[in-house]
């Protein structure tokens, strides 16, 4: 059976679309355009704003659509990614053009100064058990920001469905010991999580919408920082 394509919801209209259709939808979404028109009628300063598509480099069912102010520093994007997906133990992180073998970019650089010369970046969090995130520019507009914050979440993947390794029911829990010590998926349903025998890594943790689940000490909450 073919794997179902990842889907996600538009923040503006609430409708769900396939991953490959979300960029096109956001460009033409009437509710999105209404929010832009309302913002442009306000007193805020006009900015160059970038539409970013962000996805885990390997777990491609985890993705985000963000709008970011061009004058924001890369540090703000780093903080946002840590908040919504990555932060577990205060690990180091970096941006680069080209990933591990590419050129590192200082966090103090403005978004606009980077995206005017490159439409693609890689973010690496934790240089031991690494999470690698691909960042692509898919659009740009000049106008007034939709939020007082430097970043606006416009769409996000729905929580991927995982199946219990014991019974094939929908999983809601993850055993980190199964992953690290037994080379198993670690996914557990409510019933099989109750009396799961492994506890060297603590009790099974609840699944959250983040590609860092099961890595290092990550437990979520996988919520936007604002």
N, C-alpha and C positions, 0 to 999 in steps of 0.2 A: 504494500500500500504506500502510495506517495505521501511524503511528509507534507502536512498542511503548512501553508505560508504564514509566517508571523503576521499578526494584525495589531493595530493600535488605535487609540482614540484621539481625535482632534480636540484640543482643549477648548476651542471656540464654539463649535457646534455640537460636540459630544458624539458625533458619528464615528463608527469604526471603519477602518480601511486596511487593505493589505499593505504591507511594508513598502512594496514597490510603487504603490499608488499615492502614498502620503504626500510626497513633495508636490505632485501635481494638484492634489486636493487643496493643500494649504495656499497655493498660489491663487486658486479660484474660489476659495471658501467665502461665501457671502458674509457670514458672521465675522470672519477674520477681517474682511475689508471694512465692515462697519466699525470694528474696534480701532482699526488704523485711522479711519476718518475722524472718529471721536478724538483720538489722541492728537491728530494733526490740527484740530481746532483749538487745542489747549495752548498754554503759555510756555510749555517746555521748549528747550533749544533743539533745533534740528541736528540729527546725527547721521553718520553713515552706519547702517545696521546690517549685520550679516546673518543669513540663514544657514545654520550648520546642521548637517546630518552626522550624528555620532553613533558609532556602534562598536561593540567589543570586537577585537580583531579576529577572534576565533569562534566565539559563541554569538553568531550573527543574529539570533532571535532577540538579542538585547540591543535596543536602539532608542535614540532620542532625536527630536527636532527642537533646536534652540534658536532663538534670535539673540544676538549679543551686540552691544554697543561697540563701535569701532575704536572708541577711545579707552575702553576698558583694558586693563593689563591682563596678560595671560594668567597671572596669579589668581584672578577672579574666576577664570574658567577652571583652573586646577581646584580651587575651593569648591566650586559647584559639583564637579565630578566626584570629588571625595565625599561630598554630602549626599548625593543621590545614589551613588553606586559603590564607592571604594573604601572609605575610611574604616580602618580596623585598629591599627596600632601606631599611628603617627609615622608611617614609613616615608622615606624620601620619594620624590617624583620628579619627572622632567618632561618637557616637550621637545620634539625634534622633528626635523624634516628628514624622513628616511628611516625612522625607528632606531634600533640599537646601533646600527652602523652609520647613522646619519649625524648631522650637526645639531648639537643641543642648542636650544633657544632659551635665552634668559626669561624668567618669569616677569621681569620688569618691563618687557617689551609690550607695546600696545598691540591689540588685535589687528588694527588696521595696517600697521607697519609690516606685519607678517603676511596677512592675507592679500596684500597688494602684490606680493611677489611669489606666493605659493598658495594654492587652493587646498592643500592637504597637509595635515600634521598627524603625528603619532604622540599620544600621551602614555607614559609608562609610570605606573604606581607600584612601588615596592620592587627593589632590585634583587630580591631573593625569590619569593613566590610572586612573580610579576603578573599584573593585570595590564594588558595593552589595549589601548582604545584608539580607533581610527576616527579622525575628524576631517570632514570635507565641507567646503563652502559650496552651496548649491544655489545661492541667490544673494542679492544685495539690493538695498533700497536706501534712499535718502528721505528721512522723515523724522517724526518725533517718536521716542520710545513708548512702548505700550505699558511700561512699568517703571517705577522709581529705581528698581534694581538694575544692575548691568546686564542681567540675563533673564530671558523669558522662556519658560517651557511651553512649547506649542503642541507637541505630541510625544507619545511614549508607547512602547510596546506593551501589549497585554501580557500578564504573567504567563510564561510558558507552562504548558501542562506536562507534568512528570508523573510516571507511574511507579507504584510501590514495587520494590524488587522482590517482595514476598508473594504478592497476590494480584498484581496488575491493576489494582484500584488506583484512583487518583491520589498522588502523594501530597502531603502537607508538611512533612518533616524531613530532616537530613541528618544522617549519622556521619560525623566527620571521621570517626575511627574506621568505619567501613571503607571510606575513600582512601584514607592515608595508609592503613595497615593491611587491608584485605582486597584491595583493587576491585571494589564493588561500587555500584552507583550511589549507595547510601540513602536512596529515596524510600520513604516509609509513609504508609497511610496512617490515619488516626489509630486504628486498631493495633497495627503492628508496632507502632511507636510506643505504646503503653508499656510493654514488657520487653522491649528490645534489650538484649543482654550486654551490649557494649556500653561502658561508661568511663573508660580511661580518658576520653576526650570530653567528658561531660555528657549530659543528657542530649538526645537529638534536638536540633534547633529547628525553629519554624522557617519554612521557605519564604523568601522575600524576592522581590523583583530586581535582582542584581546579578550580573555575571560573576561576582566575586564570591558567591555562595560556595562554601566548602574549602575556601582558601584562607590560610593563616587563621586569624581569629575573627573573621568577619561574621557578624550576626545581624546586620541591618542597622537601621530600619528601612533603608532604601527609599527614603522620602526626599522630595525636593527641599533644599535648605531654606527656600522662601517661595 
